[in-house]
Amino acid sequence: MSVVSTILVYLMIWMIVFFMSLPIGVNVSKEFIPGNANSAPVKTNLKAKFFYSTIITLPLTYLVILLVENNFIVTFINSLDI
């Protein structure tokens, strides 16, 4: 894979992991603050989620690149006998 392809795969996997991590650990405020939605979180921890998504995405990107480079996906699709 080229460098551009690797970066695009990384970004796609990062976005999936990041969006999956957004609802984790979110606490909704019990008291209503005028001007805010009732479902507004107290603290979102976006910096930590950004960091952990970046770390988790690295081995997943390596795994996808490894599977593509070794033609595992093509071999698996050909073995399905569709």
N, C-alpha and C positions, 0 to 999 in steps of 0.2 A: 504494500500500500504506500501511496505517496504521503508526504508530510501533510498536505492539505486534507486528504482523506482521513488521516489519523486525527487531525484536529477536529474535523467535523464529527467523527464518531465519538470522540471525547465529549464534545459539546452536547450532542444529542443524549448521550448516557448521563451526563452531568445534570441536564435539565430534568430528566425523568427522576433521578435520585433526589434532586433538590425539591421538586414538587411533591414527591412522596414524603419527604421529611417535614414539610411545612406544618401539618396538623399535629405532629408529635410534640407533646409537652406544652401544649397551649392551654392556659387557664383563663376562663372567662370571668370577668369581674362580677361580683355579687351585687354591687351597688351601681345604680344607674347614674351616669354623669351626663348632664345635659349637653347635647351636641354630638355625642358619640352613639354608635350603634350599641344595642344591648349585647350583641355577640362580640364586641371588640375585645381582643385579648389583653391581659394585663402586661405581659412581656412576651415577645415573639422569639427571642434568642436567634435572630437572623444571622448574626456573625458566626455563631457556633455551627448553625446549620449549613452555612456557606462553606465553612472550613471542613466539616465532616463530609459534606457532599463531594468536595474536591478530593479528599483522601480516599473515600470509598470508590470513586469513579476510576482512579488510576488502575487498580488490578482488573476491574471489569473491562476497561478499554483494552488492556493487554490481552485478556482472554478473548475478546471479540476479534482482535487483530490476529491472534494465533489461530483461531478457528477459520478465518477467511484465508489466511496465507497457506494453510495446510489443506485447503479445499474440503474441509469437513462438511460444510453446508451443502456444497454441490454433491458430494458423495451421499449424504443423508437423503437429499431430495431424490436422487437417482435410485436409491434403494427402496423407495416407497412404492414403486411400480404403479404409478398413477396412470 
